[in-house]
Amino acid sequence: MEQTRQLVNTITKGIQEKKGSSIVIADLTGIEGTICKYFVICQGNSPAQVEAITESVGDFARKELDEKPSAVAGQGNAQWVAMDYGDVLVHIFLPDVREFYDLEHLWADALLTRIPDVD
């Protein structure tokens, strides 16, 4: 569990490094039958920023914890990139796409932690 929390913190740092905003960590550990333990959700303001955040998260996780995602989906159009780290799923959205899918409310039972934006 400690390793998973470390991964969530490292992913968050990777997002902040590229000025990803509106970071929300959804703790799914208390919910039966979920596909993972945590969602880390954030947004970038352009496809280029979404790509940069994706790259940064990958770099931070690899350098700090020697972790690599088992899958990365959505890089082609960079409107919604999902990175699968097993116990942690990272979702990097463009703002309107994030609003449309509204993952935070889909998992209303989850404990949500909002991380303040870095200026």
C-alpha distances in whole Angstrom, upper triangle without the diagonal:
4,5,5,6,9,10,11,13,14,15,17,19,20,21,23,25,27,27,25,26,25,21,19,15,15,12,13,10,13,15,16,17,16,15,12,9,11,15,16,20,22,26,28,32,34,33,33,30,28,29,28,25,24,25,23,20,20,22,19,16,19,20,17,14,17,15,18,18,19,21,23,25,28,29,33,33,31,31,27,25,22,19,17,14,13,9,11,15,17,21,23,27,30,31,33,31,28,30,31,28,27,23,22,25,24,20,22,20,17,16,17,17,20,20,24,26,27,30
4,5,5,6,9,10,11,12,14,15,17,18,20,21,23,25,26,24,25,24,20,19,16,16,14,15,13,16,18,20,21,19,19,15,12,13,16,16,20,22,26,28,32,33,33,33,30,28,28,27,24,23,24,22,19,20,20,17,15,17,18,15,12,15,14,17,18,20,22,24,26,29,29,33,34,31,31,28,26,23,20,18,15,14,12,13,16,18,21,24,27,30,31,34,32,29,31,33,30,28,25,23,26,26,23,24,22,19,17,18,17,20,19,22,24,25,28
4,5,5,6,9,10,10,12,14,15,16,18,20,21,23,24,23,24,24,20,19,16,17,14,16,14,18,20,21,21,19,18,14,12,12,15,15,19,21,25,27,30,31,30,30,28,26,26,25,22,21,21,19,16,16,17,14,12,14,15,12,9,12,11,14,15,17,19,21,24,26,27,30,32,28,29,26,23,20,17,15,12,12,10,11,15,16,20,22,25,29,30,33,30,28,30,32,29,28,24,23,27,26,23,25,23,20,19,19,18,21,20,23,24,24,28
4,5,5,6,9,10,11,12,14,15,17,19,20,22,23,21,22,21,17,16,12,13,11,12,11,15,16,18,18,15,14,11,8,9,11,12,16,18,22,24,28,29,28,28,26,23,24,23,20,19,20,18,15,15,17,14,11,14,16,13,10,13,11,13,13,15,17,18,21,24,24,28,29,26,26,23,20,17,15,13,9,9,7,7,11,13,16,19,22,26,27,29,27,24,27,28,25,24,20,20,23,22,19,21,20,16,16,16,16,18,17,21,22,23,27
4,5,5,6,9,10,11,13,14,15,17,18,21,21,19,20,19,15,14,11,12,10,12,11,15,17,19,19,17,16,13,10,9,11,11,15,17,21,23,27,28,28,28,25,23,24,23,19,19,20,18,15,16,17,14,12,15,16,13,12,15,13,16,16,18,20,20,23,25,25,29,30,26,26,23,21,19,16,15,12,13,10,9,13,13,17,19,22,25,26,29,27,24,26,28,25,23,20,19,22,22,19,21,19,16,14,14,13,15,15,18,20,20,24
4,5,5,6,9,10,11,12,14,15,16,19,20,19,20,20,16,16,13,15,14,16,15,18,20,22,23,20,19,15,13,12,14,13,16,18,21,23,26,28,27,27,24,22,23,21,18,18,18,16,13,14,15,11,10,13,13,10,8,12,11,14,15,18,20,20,23,25,25,29,29,26,27,24,21,19,16,16,12,14,12,11,14,14,18,19,23,26,27,30,28,25,28,30,27,26,23,21,25,25,22,24,23,19,17,17,15,17,15,18,20,20,23
4,5,5,6,8,10,10,12,14,15,17,18,17,18,19,15,15,12,14,13,15,15,18,20,22,21,18,17,13,11,10,11,10,14,16,19,20,24,25,24,24,21,20,20,19,16,15,15,14,10,11,12,9,7,10,11,9,7,10,8,11,11,14,16,16,19,21,21,25,26,23,24,21,18,15,13,12,9,11,9,8,11,11,14,16,20,23,24,27,25,23,25,27,24,23,20,20,23,23,21,23,22,18,17,17,15,17,15,18,19,19,23
4,6,5,6,9,10,11,12,14,16,17,15,15,15,11,11,8,10,10,13,13,17,18,20,20,17,16,12,10,8,9,7,11,13,16,18,22,23,23,23,20,18,19,18,15,14,16,14,10,12,14,11,9,13,14,12,11,14,12,13,13,16,17,17,19,21,21,25,25,22,22,19,17,14,12,12,10,12,10,7,9,9,12,14,17,21,21,24,23,20,22,24,22,20,17,16,20,20,18,19,19,15,14,13,12,13,12,15,16,17,21
4,5,5,6,9,10,11,12,15,15,14,15,15,11,12,10,13,13,16,16,19,21,23,24,20,20,16,14,11,12,10,13,13,17,18,22,24,24,23,20,19,20,18,15,15,16,13,11,13,14,10,10,13,13,11,11,14,13,15,15,19,20,19,21,23,23,26,27,23,23,21,19,17,15,15,13,15,13,11,13,12,15,16,19,22,22,26,24,21,24,26,24,22,20,19,22,23,20,22,22,18,16,14,12,13,11,14,14,15,18
4,5,5,6,9,10,11,13,14,14,15,16,13,14,12,15,16,18,19,22,23,26,25,22,20,17,15,13,13,11,14,14,17,18,21,23,22,21,18,17,17,16,13,13,13,10,8,10,10,6,6,10,10,7,8,11,10,12,13,17,18,17,20,21,21,25,25,22,22,20,18,16,14,14,12,15,14,11,13,12,15,15,19,21,23,26,24,22,25,27,25,24,21,21,24,25,23,24,24,21,19,18,15,16,13,16,16,15,18
4,5,5,6,9,10,11,13,11,13,14,11,12,10,13,14,17,18,21,22,24,24,20,18,15,14,11,11,8,10,11,13,15,18,19,19,18,16,14,14,13,10,10,11,9,5,8,9,7,6,10,11,10,10,12,10,11,11,15,15,14,17,18,17,21,21,18,19,16,14,13,10,12,10,13,12,9,10,8,11,11,15,18,19,22,21,18,21,23,21,20,18,18,22,22,20,22,23,19,18,16,14,14,12,15,14,14,18
4,5,5,6,9,10,10,9,10,11,8,9,9,12,14,17,18,21,22,25,25,21,20,17,15,12,11,8,9,9,12,13,17,19,19,18,15,14,15,14,10,11,13,10,8,11,12,9,10,14,14,12,13,16,14,15,15,18,18,17,19,19,19,23,22,19,19,17,15,14,13,15,13,16,15,12,12,10,11,11,14,17,18,21,20,17,20,23,21,19,17,17,20,21,19,21,22,18,17,14,12,11,9,11,11,11,15
4,5,5,6,9,10,10,12,13,11,13,13,16,17,20,22,25,26,28,28,25,23,20,19,16,15,11,13,12,14,14,18,19,20,18,15,15,16,13,10,12,12,9,8,11,11,8,9,13,12,11,13,15,14,16,16,20,20,19,21,21,20,24,24,20,21,19,17,17,15,17,15,19,18,14,15,13,14,14,17,19,20,23,23,20,23,26,24,23,21,20,24,25,23,25,25,22,20,18,15,14,11,12,11,10,13
4,6,5,7,9,9,12,14,11,14,14,17,19,21,23,26,27,29,28,25,23,20,19,16,15,11,12,11,13,13,16,17,17,15,12,12,12,10,7,8,8,5,4,8,8,6,8,11,11,10,12,14,13,13,14,17,17,16,18,18,17,20,21,17,18,17,14,14,13,15,14,17,17,14,14,11,13,12,15,17,19,22,21,19,22,24,23,22,21,20,24,25,24,26,26,23,22,19,17,16,13,14,13,12,15
4,5,6,6,5,8,10,8,11,12,15,18,20,22,25,26,28,27,24,22,20,19,15,13,10,10,8,9,9,13,14,14,14,10,10,11,9,5,8,9,7,6,10,11,9,11,14,14,14,16,17,16,16,15,19,18,15,17,17,16,19,19,15,16,14,13,13,12,15,15,18,18,14,13,10,11,9,12,14,15,18,18,16,19,21,20,19,18,18,21,22,21,23,24,21,20,17,15,13,11,12,10,10,13
4,5,5,5,7,10,9,12,13,17,19,22,24,27,28,30,30,26,25,22,21,18,16,12,12,10,11,11,13,15,16,15,12,12,14,11,8,11,12,9,9,13,13,11,13,16,16,15,17,19,18,19,19,22,22,19,21,20,19,22,22,18,18,17,16,17,16,19,18,21,21,17,17,13,14,12,14,15,16,20,20,18,20,23,22,21,20,19,23,24,23,25,26,23,21,18,15,13,10,10,8,7,9
4,6,8,10,14,12,16,17,20,22,25,27,30,30,33,33,29,27,24,24,20,19,15,15,13,13,12,14,16,16,14,11,12,13,9,8,11,11,7,9,12,11,9,13,15,14,14,17,18,18,18,18,22,22,19,21,21,19,22,22,18,19,19,17,18,17,20,19,23,22,19,18,15,16,14,16,17,18,22,22,20,23,26,25,24,23,23,26,27,27,28,29,26,24,22,19,17,13,13,11,9,11
4,6,9,13,12,16,17,21,23,26,28,31,31,34,33,29,27,25,24,21,19,15,14,11,11,9,11,12,13,11,7,9,10,7,6,9,9,7,9,12,12,11,14,16,16,17,19,20,19,19,19,22,21,18,19,18,16,19,18,15,16,16,15,17,16,19,20,23,23,20,18,15,15,12,14,14,16,19,19,18,21,23,23,22,22,22,25,26,26,28,29,26,25,22,20,17,15,14,11,10,11
4,6,10,10,14,16,20,22,25,27,30,30,33,33,29,28,25,25,21,18,15,13,10,9,8,10,12,13,12,8,10,12,10,8,12,13,10,12,15,15,14,17,19,19,19,21,23,22,21,21,24,23,20,21,20,18,21,20,16,16,16,16,18,18,21,21,24,24,20,19,15,15,12,13,13,14,18,18,17,19,22,22,21,21,20,24,25,25,26,28,25,24,20,18,15,12,11,8,7,8
4,7,7,11,13,16,19,22,25,27,27,30,29,26,24,22,22,18,15,12,10,6,6,5,8,10,12,12,8,8,11,9,7,10,12,10,10,14,15,14,16,19,19,19,21,22,20,20,19,22,21,18,18,17,16,19,17,14,14,13,13,14,15,18,19,22,21,17,16,12,11,8,10,10,11,15,15,13,15,18,18,17,17,17,20,21,21,23,25,22,21,17,15,13,11,11,8,8,10
4,6,9,12,15,18,21,24,26,26,29,29,25,25,22,22,18,15,12,9,6,5,7,9,12,14,14,11,11,14,13,10,13,16,14,14,17,18,17,19,22,22,22,23,25,23,23,21,24,23,20,20,19,19,21,19,16,15,14,15,16,17,20,20,23,22,18,17,13,12,10,10,10,10,13,14,12,13,17,17,15,15,15,18,20,20,20,23,20,19,15,13,10,9,8,6,8,10
4,6,10,13,16,19,22,23,23,26,27,23,23,21,20,16,13,10,8,5,6,9,11,14,16,17,14,13,16,16,13,15,18,17,15,19,21,19,20,23,24,23,24,26,24,24,22,25,23,21,21,20,20,23,21,17,16,15,15,16,17,20,21,23,21,18,16,13,12,10,10,11,9,13,14,10,12,15,15,13,13,11,15,17,17,17,19,17,16,12,11,7,7,7,6,10,12
4,7,10,13,16,18,20,21,24,24,20,20,18,17,13,10,7,6,4,7,10,13,16,17,18,14,13,16,15,12,14,16,15,13,17,18,16,17,20,21,20,21,23,21,21,19,22,21,19,19,19,19,22,21,17,16,14,14,14,15,17,17,19,18,14,13,10,10,9,11,13,12,15,15,12,13,16,15,13,12,11,14,16,15,16,18,15,14,10,8,6,5,7,7,10,13
4,6,10,12,15,17,17,20,21,17,18,15,14,10,8,6,5,6,10,13,16,19,20,21,18,16,19,18,15,16,19,17,15,18,20,18,18,22,23,21,21,23,21,21,19,22,21,19,20,20,21,24,22,19,18,15,15,14,15,16,17,18,16,13,12,10,10,11,12,14,13,16,15,12,13,16,14,12,10,8,11,13,12,13,14,11,10,6,6,5,6,9,10,13,17
4,6,9,12,14,15,18,18,15,15,12,10,7,6,5,6,9,13,16,19,21,22,23,20,18,20,20,16,16,19,17,15,17,20,17,16,20,22,20,19,21,19,19,18,20,20,19,19,20,21,25,24,21,19,17,16,14,14,15,14,15,13,10,10,9,10,12,14,17,17,19,18,14,16,18,16,14,11,9,12,13,11,12,13,9,8,6,5,6,8,11,13,16,19
4,6,9,11,11,14,15,12,13,10,8,6,5,6,8,11,15,18,21,23,24,25,22,20,22,22,19,18,22,20,17,20,22,20,19,22,24,22,21,23,20,21,18,20,20,19,20,21,22,26,25,22,20,17,17,15,15,15,15,15,12,10,10,10,11,14,15,18,18,20,18,15,16,18,15,12,9,7,10,11,8,9,9,6,6,5,6,9,11,15,17,19,23
4,6,8,9,12,13,11,12,9,6,5,7,9,11,15,18,22,25,27,27,28,25,23,25,25,21,21,23,22,19,21,23,21,19,22,24,22,20,23,20,21,19,20,21,21,22,23,25,28,28,25,24,20,20,17,16,15,15,14,11,10,11,12,14,17,19,22,22,23,22,18,20,21,18,16,13,11,13,13,9,11,9,5,5,6,8,11,13,17,19,22,25
4,6,5,8,9,7,9,7,5,5,8,11,13,17,20,24,27,28,28,30,27,24,26,27,23,22,25,24,21,22,25,23,21,24,26,24,22,24,21,21,19,20,20,21,21,23,25,28,28,25,24,21,20,17,17,15,15,13,10,10,11,13,15,18,20,23,23,24,22,19,20,21,18,16,12,11,13,12,8,10,8,5,7,9,11,15,17,20,22,25,29
4,6,8,10,8,10,8,5,7,10,13,16,20,23,27,30,32,31,32,30,27,28,29,25,24,27,26,22,23,26,24,21,24,26,24,21,23,20,22,20,20,21,22,24,26,28,31,31,28,27,24,23,19,19,16,15,13,10,11,13,16,18,21,23,27,26,28,26,23,24,25,22,20,16,15,16,15,12,13,10,8,9,12,13,17,19,23,25,27,31
4,7,10,9,12,11,9,10,13,16,18,22,25,29,32,34,33,35,32,30,31,32,28,27,30,29,25,27,29,27,25,28,30,27,25,27,24,25,23,24,25,26,26,28,31,34,33,31,30,26,25,22,22,20,19,17,13,14,16,19,20,23,25,28,28,29,27,24,25,26,22,20,17,15,16,15,11,12,8,7,8,12,14,18,20,24,26,29,33
4,7,6,10,10,9,11,13,16,18,21,25,28,31,33,32,34,32,29,31,32,28,27,30,29,26,27,30,28,25,28,31,29,26,28,25,25,23,23,23,24,25,26,29,32,32,30,28,24,24,21,21,19,19,16,13,14,15,18,19,23,24,27,27,28,25,22,23,23,20,18,15,14,14,13,9,10,7,7,10,13,16,19,22,25,27,30,34
4,6,9,10,10,13,15,18,20,24,27,31,34,35,34,36,34,31,32,34,30,29,31,31,28,28,31,30,27,29,32,30,28,29,26,26,23,23,23,25,25,27,30,33,33,31,29,26,25,22,22,19,19,16,14,16,17,20,21,25,26,29,29,30,27,25,26,25,22,21,17,17,17,15,12,13,11,11,14,16,19,23,25,29,31,33,37
4,7,9,10,13,14,18,20,24,27,30,33,34,33,35,33,29,31,32,29,27,30,30,26,27,30,29,26,28,31,30,27,27,24,24,21,20,21,22,22,25,28,30,30,29,28,24,23,20,20,17,17,14,13,15,15,18,20,23,25,28,28,29,26,24,25,24,21,20,17,17,17,14,12,15,13,13,16,18,21,24,26,30,31,34,37
4,6,7,9,11,14,16,20,23,26,29,30,29,31,29,26,27,28,25,23,26,26,23,23,27,25,23,25,28,27,24,25,21,21,18,18,18,19,19,22,24,27,27,25,24,20,20,16,16,14,14,12,10,11,11,15,16,20,21,25,25,26,23,20,22,22,18,17,14,14,15,12,10,13,11,11,14,15,18,21,23,26,28,30,34
4,7,9,10,14,15,19,22,25,28,28,27,29,27,24,24,26,23,21,23,24,20,21,24,23,20,22,26,24,22,22,19,18,15,14,14,16,16,19,21,24,25,23,22,19,17,14,13,10,11,8,8,9,9,13,14,18,20,23,24,25,22,20,22,21,18,18,14,15,17,14,12,15,15,13,16,17,19,21,23,26,27,30,33
4,6,8,11,14,17,20,23,27,27,26,27,26,22,23,24,21,19,22,22,18,18,21,20,17,20,23,21,19,19,16,16,13,13,14,15,16,19,21,24,25,23,22,18,17,13,12,9,9,6,5,6,7,11,13,17,19,23,24,25,22,19,22,22,18,18,14,15,17,14,12,15,14,12,14,15,16,19,20,24,25,27,30
4,7,10,13,17,20,23,27,28,27,28,26,23,24,25,21,20,22,22,18,19,21,20,17,20,22,20,18,19,16,17,15,15,16,18,19,21,23,27,27,24,24,20,18,15,14,11,10,8,5,6,8,11,14,17,20,23,24,26,23,20,22,23,20,18,15,14,16,15,12,15,13,10,11,12,14,17,18,22,23,25,29
4,6,10,13,17,20,23,25,24,25,23,20,21,22,18,17,20,19,15,17,19,17,15,18,21,19,17,19,16,16,14,15,16,16,17,19,21,24,24,22,21,17,16,13,12,11,10,9,6,5,6,8,11,14,17,20,21,22,20,17,19,21,17,16,12,12,14,14,11,13,13,9,10,10,11,13,14,18,19,21,25
4,6,10,13,16,20,21,21,22,20,17,18,19,16,15,18,17,14,16,19,17,15,18,21,19,18,20,16,16,14,15,15,14,15,16,18,21,21,18,17,14,13,10,10,10,10,11,9,6,5,6,7,11,13,16,17,19,16,13,16,17,14,13,9,9,12,12,10,12,13,10,11,9,11,12,13,17,18,20,23
4,7,10,13,17,19,18,19,17,14,16,16,12,12,15,14,11,13,16,14,13,17,19,18,17,19,16,16,14,16,15,14,15,16,17,20,20,17,16,13,12,10,10,11,11,12,11,7,6,5,6,8,11,14,15,17,16,12,15,17,14,13,10,10,14,14,12,14,15,12,12,10,10,10,10,14,14,16,20
4,7,11,14,16,16,17,15,12,15,15,12,12,15,15,12,15,18,16,16,19,21,20,20,21,18,18,16,18,16,14,14,14,16,19,18,14,13,10,10,9,11,12,13,15,14,11,8,6,5,6,8,11,11,14,12,9,12,14,11,10,8,8,12,12,12,14,16,13,13,10,10,10,10,13,13,15,18
4,7,10,13,13,14,11,9,12,13,9,11,14,13,11,15,17,16,16,20,21,20,21,22,20,19,17,20,18,15,15,15,15,18,17,13,12,10,10,11,12,15,16,18,17,14,11,8,6,5,6,9,9,12,11,8,11,14,13,11,11,11,14,15,15,17,19,16,16,13,12,10,10,11,10,13,15
4,7,9,10,12,9,7,11,11,9,11,14,13,13,16,18,17,18,21,23,22,23,24,22,21,19,21,19,16,15,14,14,16,14,11,9,9,10,12,14,17,18,21,20,17,14,11,8,5,5,5,6,10,9,7,10,13,13,12,12,13,16,17,18,19,22,19,19,16,15,13,12,13,11,13,15
4,6,7,8,5,5,9,9,7,10,13,12,13,16,17,17,19,21,22,23,24,25,23,21,20,22,20,17,16,14,13,15,13,10,9,10,11,13,15,18,20,23,23,19,17,13,11,7,6,5,7,10,11,10,13,15,15,15,16,17,20,21,21,23,26,23,23,20,18,16,15,15,12,13,14
4,7,8,6,7,11,11,11,13,15,15,16,19,20,21,22,25,26,26,28,28,26,25,23,26,23,20,19,16,15,16,14,11,10,12,13,16,18,22,24,27,27,23,20,17,14,10,8,6,7,10,11,11,13,15,16,17,18,19,21,23,24,25,28,26,26,22,21,18,17,16,13,14,15
4,5,5,6,9,10,11,12,14,15,17,19,20,21,23,24,26,27,28,28,26,24,23,25,22,18,17,14,13,13,11,8,8,11,12,16,18,22,24,27,27,24,21,17,15,11,9,6,9,11,11,13,15,16,17,18,19,21,23,24,26,27,30,28,28,25,24,21,20,20,17,17,17
4,5,5,6,9,10,11,12,14,15,17,18,20,21,23,24,26,27,27,24,22,20,22,19,15,14,11,9,10,7,5,6,9,10,14,16,19,22,25,26,22,19,16,14,10,9,7,11,12,11,13,16,16,17,19,19,21,24,24,25,28,30,28,29,26,25,23,22,22,19,20,20
4,5,5,6,9,10,11,12,14,16,16,18,20,21,22,24,25,25,24,21,20,23,20,16,16,13,10,11,10,8,10,12,12,15,17,20,22,26,27,23,21,17,15,12,11,10,13,15,15,16,19,20,20,22,22,24,27,27,28,30,33,30,30,27,26,24,22,22,19,19,19
4,5,5,6,8,10,10,12,14,15,16,18,20,21,22,23,24,22,20,19,22,20,16,16,14,12,13,12,9,10,11,11,14,15,19,21,24,25,21,19,15,13,10,10,9,12,14,14,14,17,19,19,20,20,21,24,25,26,28,30,27,27,24,23,20,18,18,15,15,16
4,5,5,6,9,10,11,12,14,15,17,18,20,21,22,22,20,18,16,19,16,13,12,10,9,11,10,6,7,8,8,11,12,16,18,21,22,18,15,12,10,6,7,7,10,13,12,12,15,17,16,17,17,19,22,22,23,25,27,25,25,22,21,19,18,18,16,16,18
4,5,5,6,9,10,11,12,14,16,17,18,20,21,21,19,16,15,17,15,11,12,10,7,9,9,6,9,10,8,11,12,15,17,21,22,19,16,13,12,9,10,11,14,16,15,15,19,20,19,20,20,22,25,25,25,28,30,27,27,25,24,22,20,21,18,19,20
4,5,5,6,9,10,10,12,14,15,16,18,20,19,18,16,16,19,17,14,15,13,11,13,13,10,12,13,11,13,13,17,18,22,23,19,17,14,13,10,12,12,15,18,17,17,21,22,22,22,22,23,26,26,27,29,31,28,28,25,23,21,19,20,17,16,17
4,5,5,6,9,10,10,12,14,15,16,17,18,16,15,14,17,16,13,14,13,11,14,14,10,12,11,10,11,11,15,15,19,20,16,14,11,10,8,10,11,14,17,16,15,18,20,19,20,19,20,23,23,23,26,27,24,24,21,19,18,16,17,14,14,16
4,6,5,6,9,10,11,12,14,16,16,16,14,12,11,14,12,9,10,10,9,12,13,9,11,10,7,9,8,11,13,16,17,14,12,9,9,7,10,12,15,18,16,15,19,20,19,20,18,20,23,23,23,25,27,24,24,22,21,19,18,19,17,17,19
4,6,5,6,9,10,11,12,14,15,15,13,11,11,14,13,11,13,13,10,13,15,12,14,14,11,12,10,14,14,18,19,16,15,12,13,11,14,16,19,21,20,19,23,24,23,23,22,23,27,26,26,29,30,27,27,25,23,22,20,21,19,18,20
4,5,5,6,9,10,10,12,14,14,13,12,13,16,16,13,16,16,14,17,18,14,16,15,13,14,12,15,14,18,19,16,15,12,13,12,15,16,19,22,21,20,23,25,23,24,22,23,26,27,26,28,29,26,25,23,21,20,17,18,16,15,17
4,5,5,6,8,10,11,11,12,10,10,10,13,13,11,14,15,13,17,18,14,16,14,11,11,9,11,11,15,15,12,12,9,11,10,14,16,18,21,20,18,22,23,22,22,20,20,24,24,23,25,26,23,22,20,19,18,16,18,16,16,18
4,6,5,6,9,10,10,10,8,7,7,11,11,10,13,15,13,16,18,15,17,16,12,12,9,11,10,14,15,13,12,10,13,12,16,18,21,24,22,21,24,25,23,24,22,23,26,26,25,28,28,25,25,23,22,21,19,21,20,19,22
4,6,5,6,8,10,9,9,9,11,14,15,13,17,18,16,19,21,18,20,19,15,15,13,14,13,17,18,16,16,14,16,15,19,21,23,26,25,23,27,28,27,27,25,26,29,29,28,31,31,28,27,25,23,23,20,22,20,19,21
4,5,5,6,8,9,9,10,12,15,16,15,18,20,18,22,23,19,21,20,17,16,13,15,13,16,17,14,15,13,16,15,19,21,23,27,25,23,27,28,27,26,24,24,28,28,27,29,29,26,25,23,21,20,18,19,18,17,20
4,6,6,5,6,5,7,9,12,14,14,17,19,18,22,23,20,22,19,16,15,11,12,9,13,13,12,13,12,15,15,19,22,24,27,25,23,27,28,26,26,23,23,27,27,25,27,27,24,23,22,20,20,18,21,20,19,22
4,6,6,4,5,6,9,12,14,14,18,20,18,22,24,21,23,21,18,17,13,13,11,14,16,14,15,15,18,18,22,24,27,30,28,26,30,31,29,29,26,27,30,30,28,31,31,27,27,26,24,24,22,24,23,22,25
4,6,6,8,10,13,16,18,18,21,23,21,25,26,23,26,24,21,20,16,17,15,18,19,17,18,17,20,20,24,26,28,32,30,28,32,33,31,31,29,29,33,32,31,33,33,29,28,27,25,25,22,24,23,22,24
4,6,8,11,14,17,19,19,23,24,23,27,28,25,27,25,21,20,17,17,14,17,17,16,18,17,20,20,24,27,28,32,30,28,31,33,31,30,28,27,31,31,29,31,31,27,26,25,23,23,20,22,22,21,23
4,5,9,12,15,17,18,21,24,23,27,28,25,27,24,21,19,16,15,12,14,14,14,16,16,19,20,24,27,29,32,30,28,31,33,30,30,27,27,30,30,27,30,29,26,25,24,22,23,21,24,24,23,26
4,7,10,13,15,17,20,23,22,25,27,25,27,24,21,19,15,15,12,14,15,15,17,17,20,21,25,28,30,33,31,29,32,34,31,31,28,28,32,31,29,32,31,28,27,27,25,26,24,27,26,25,28
4,7,9,12,13,17,20,19,23,25,22,24,21,18,16,12,11,8,10,12,11,13,13,17,18,22,25,27,30,27,26,29,30,27,27,24,25,29,27,26,29,28,25,25,24,23,24,22,25,25,24,28
4,6,9,10,14,17,16,19,21,19,21,19,15,13,9,9,7,10,12,11,12,12,15,16,20,23,26,28,25,24,28,28,26,26,23,25,28,27,25,28,28,25,25,25,24,25,23,26,25,25,28
4,5,7,10,14,13,17,19,17,19,16,12,10,6,5,5,8,10,9,9,10,12,14,17,21,23,25,22,21,25,25,22,23,20,22,25,23,22,26,26,23,24,23,23,23,22,25,24,25,28
4,7,10,14,14,17,20,18,20,17,14,11,8,6,6,7,11,11,10,12,14,16,19,23,25,27,23,23,26,26,23,24,21,23,26,24,23,26,26,24,25,25,25,26,25,28,28,28,31
4,7,10,11,14,16,15,17,14,10,8,6,5,8,9,13,12,10,11,12,14,17,20,23,24,20,20,24,23,20,22,19,22,24,22,22,25,26,24,25,24,25,25,25,28,27,28,30
4,7,7,10,13,11,13,10,7,6,5,6,9,12,14,12,10,9,10,11,13,16,19,21,17,17,21,21,18,20,18,20,23,21,21,25,26,23,25,23,24,24,23,26,24,25,28
4,6,8,10,9,11,8,6,5,7,9,12,14,16,14,11,10,10,10,12,14,18,18,15,15,19,18,16,18,16,19,22,20,21,24,26,23,25,24,24,24,24,26,25,26,28
4,5,6,6,7,6,5,7,9,12,15,17,19,17,13,12,10,9,10,12,15,15,12,13,17,16,14,17,16,19,21,20,21,24,26,24,26,24,25,24,24,26,24,25,27
4,6,5,8,8,6,8,10,13,16,19,21,18,15,13,11,10,11,12,16,17,14,15,19,18,17,20,19,22,24,23,24,27,29,27,28,26,26,25,24,26,24,24,26
4,6,9,10,9,12,13,16,19,22,24,22,18,16,15,13,13,13,17,17,15,17,20,19,19,21,21,24,26,25,26,30,32,30,31,29,29,28,27,29,26,27,28
4,6,8,9,12,15,18,21,23,25,22,19,17,14,12,11,10,14,14,12,14,17,16,16,19,19,22,24,23,25,28,31,29,30,28,28,26,26,27,25,26,27
4,6,6,10,12,16,19,21,23,20,16,14,11,8,8,8,12,13,10,12,15,15,15,17,17,20,22,22,23,26,28,26,27,25,25,23,22,23,21,22,23
4,7,10,13,17,20,22,23,20,16,13,10,8,6,5,9,9,7,9,12,12,12,14,15,17,19,19,21,23,26,24,25,23,23,21,21,22,20,22,23
4,7,10,13,16,18,19,16,12,10,7,6,4,6,10,10,7,8,11,11,10,12,12,15,17,16,18,20,23,21,22,20,21,19,20,21,19,21,23
4,7,10,13,15,17,14,10,8,6,5,7,9,12,14,11,11,14,15,13,14,13,16,19,18,18,22,23,21,22,20,20,20,19,21,20,21,23
4,7,10,12,13,10,7,6,5,6,9,12,15,16,13,12,16,16,13,14,12,15,18,16,16,20,21,19,20,19,19,19,19,21,21,22,25
4,6,9,11,8,6,5,7,8,12,15,18,19,16,15,19,19,16,17,15,17,20,18,18,21,22,19,21,19,19,19,19,22,21,22,25
4,6,8,6,5,7,9,12,15,18,21,22,19,18,21,21,18,19,16,17,20,18,17,21,21,19,20,19,20,21,21,24,23,24,28
4,6,5,6,8,11,14,17,21,23,25,22,20,23,24,21,21,18,19,22,20,19,22,22,19,19,19,19,20,20,23,23,24,27
4,5,7,10,13,16,19,23,25,27,24,22,25,25,21,22,18,19,22,20,18,21,20,18,19,19,20,22,22,25,26,27,30
4,7,10,13,17,20,23,25,26,24,21,24,25,21,21,17,17,20,18,16,19,18,15,16,16,17,19,20,23,24,26,29
4,6,10,13,16,20,21,23,21,18,21,22,19,18,14,15,18,17,14,17,17,14,14,14,15,16,16,20,21,22,26
4,7,10,13,17,18,20,17,15,18,18,15,15,12,13,16,15,13,17,17,14,15,14,15,16,17,20,20,22,25
4,7,10,14,15,17,15,13,16,17,14,14,12,13,16,15,14,17,18,15,16,14,14,14,14,17,17,19,22
4,6,10,12,14,11,9,13,13,11,11,9,11,14,14,14,17,18,16,17,14,15,14,15,17,16,18,21
4,7,9,12,10,8,12,13,12,12,11,13,16,16,17,19,21,19,19,16,16,15,15,16,15,16,19
4,6,8,6,5,9,10,10,10,11,13,15,15,17,19,22,20,20,17,17,16,16,17,15,17,19
4,6,5,6,9,10,11,12,13,15,17,18,19,21,24,22,23,20,20,17,18,18,16,18,19
4,6,5,6,9,10,10,12,13,15,17,18,20,23,21,22,18,18,16,16,16,15,17,18
4,5,5,6,9,10,13,14,15,16,19,20,23,22,23,20,21,19,20,20,18,21,22
4,5,5,6,8,10,13,14,14,17,19,22,21,22,20,20,19,20,21,19,22,23
4,5,5,6,8,9,11,12,14,15,19,17,19,16,17,15,16,18,17,19,21
4,6,5,8,10,10,12,14,15,19,18,19,16,18,16,18,18,18,21,22
4,6,9,11,11,11,15,16,19,19,21,19,20,19,21,22,21,24,26
4,6,9,9,8,11,13,17,16,18,16,18,18,20,22,21,24,26
4,6,6,7,9,10,14,14,15,13,15,15,17,19,19,22,24
4,5,5,6,9,12,11,13,11,14,14,16,18,19,22,25
4,6,6,6,9,8,10,8,10,11,14,16,17,21,23
4,5,5,9,9,11,10,13,13,17,19,20,24,26
4,6,9,9,12,12,15,16,19,22,23,26,29
4,5,6,9,9,13,14,17,20,22,25,28
4,5,8,8,12,14,17,20,22,26,28
4,7,9,13,15,18,22,24,27,30
4,6,9,12,15,19,21,24,27
4,7,10,13,16,19,22,25
4,6,10,13,15,19,22
4,6,10,13,15,19
4,6,9,12,15
4,6,9,12
4,6,9
4,6
4
